[in-house]
Amino acid sequence: VFPTTIVEDADLPVYTGQQVRDRRLAELDLAVATGKVPSGLLTRWEEQLNDSVMWDFRPRVIHGDLNEDNLVLNQKKIVEITGWSEVCVGDPAADFAWLYACEDPLFRERVFAAYREEMPQEPDRNLEARANLYAEFGLAQWLIRGVELEDRVMISEAVSMLDHLEAELRAVGALAS
């Protein structure tokens, strides 16, 4: 665990839980403005973003762009983490969002278990729920980026992925039919 003063002293961004939530709400407004996000997903995300308990977490130093491309492995052990250009004090759940794209849910469970074991305090109970939200919301961010770039292919891909996500969530009962 890095002390937050490392980031503060370097004059890098420091976000409270409320600021993280406010940033996501602003992004949600941008996603809504596209008119291309399925209503079931919008409702799901709004409910999660409006749940103040979910956003009551201890900000930590985070990588900010952690994914499998930033992990250097040696004999199945992480020996280095690269790509620290987005480091800040923020929501630790952001660094776990990529795990929801992994095909092996047991891998994700092992990573969360190792994190809980290594932390000096028990991580907040909504860590995994926020990580999942960030993973889902990444598709909306991709759509927003496509709209900003006026990239029709990117927009089409994002809409397709959002529709697929909504269908998957409905199929498992995570969205009302």
N, C-alpha and C positions, 0 to 999 in steps of 0.2 A: 504494500500500500504506500503510494507516494504521498507525502504531505502536501496539502493544497497550497502551502506557501511557495512551493516551487513554481507553480503556475502563476500565482499572484505576483511574485517577485519578477517574473519574466514579462509581466504586463499582458498576459494572455487572457482570453475570456474566462470569466467566472460566472456561472449561472446558478441561481437558486432553483428549487423545485418549481416554484410558481413561474419563474421566468422561462424554464424549459416548457412548461405547460402552455404559457402564453404564446411562445414561438410556434408550438404545434397547432394551437387554435388559429393563429394567423395563416399558417400553411393550409389548414383545413378550409378556411375562407377562400383561399386561392383555388383549391381543388373544387369547391362548390361552384365557384365562378366559371369553371370550364363547362359545367353542365354535362359532364361525361362520366361522373363517378356514380355507380349504382346506389340507389337510395338506401338499400339495406346496409351497405358499408358505411355510408355517411351517418346513419343512425347509430350504428355500432360504435364508430369512432367518437361521435359527439357524446354518447353516454360515457365512454371511458375518459374522455377529456374533461367532462364535467364532474367526474367523481373525485372530489378533493382528497379523499383518503388515499386514492391511488397515487397521488402526486406528493405525498408526504414521505420523502426519502432524504437520506443524507447525501448531499452532493460529494462526489469524489473526483480525483484526477482520472480522466478517461482518455483513451486513445482518440476517440471521436470518429474513426473510420475503420474500425477493426473488421477484418474479414479474413478468409483463408489465404488470400494473396499476401497478407502482411505477416504471416507466420512462417518462420524458418524452422524446419523440423530436422532432427537427427535421430534416427532409430525410434521414430514415433514419439519423440519428446520435443516440445517447443524449446528451442535454444536461443531464439531471437524474435523480436517483434519489430517490424520496420514500418515506415510510412506514418510518422508522427506529426504530420503537418496540420492536423485538426485537433491536437491536444488541447484540452480545456478542463475546467472543473464543471462537472455536469452530472447527468443521470447515468449511473453505471449500467443501467439497462440498455443504453444505446450501444454499448460494446458487445452486447449479446444478441442483438437482432439477427445477425447473419446466421446464427445457429438454427433459426427456424427455416432456413433454406436447405439445411442438411437433410439428406434422405434417412439418416439413422437417428431416430429419436433417443436411442440409448446414449449416443455420443453427447447429445445436448444435455441429457440428465447427468452424465458423468462430469461435464464441464461445470454445471451449476453446483453439483455436490462438492467438487473441488474448490470452487469459489467460496461456498459457505464455510468449508473447513479452514480455508486460509485467512479469512477475514477476522480482524480482531473483535468485531461486533457482528452479531447475526444480521445479514442483509434484510432489508425490509420485505414484507410478505408479498408485495406487489411487483417485485423485480421482474419475475418471469412474465407476468401479464403485460407490463410495459414493454419488455423486449419483444413480445409477440406483436403488440400494437405497432411498434417501430418497424418491424418486418413487414407487416401488412401495409402500413402507411408509406413505406418506401415506394410502393407502386403508384400511389398518388403523387409523390414527389417526382417520379419519373414522368408522369403525365404533365405535371406543371412545367417541368423542364422542357418537354416536347412542345408545349404550347408557347412558352417563352421563345424557343428557337424557331417556331413555326415549322417544325419538322413533322410532316404528316405520317411518315413511317413510325417514328417514335410515338406519336400520339396513338396511332392505330395499335401498336404493340401494347402500350400501357392500358388502353381501353380493353383489349382482349384479356390481358392478365387480370385486370380488375373484375371483369365479368366472370372469369374462371374462379377467382378467389371467392366472389360472392356465391357462386354455385356450389363450391366446395363447402363453404361455411353453412349454407342451407342444408346440404346433404348430411352433415354431421349434427345438425340441430343447433348450431351456434347462432343462427339467424332465424327469426320468425318467418314462416312460409307465407 
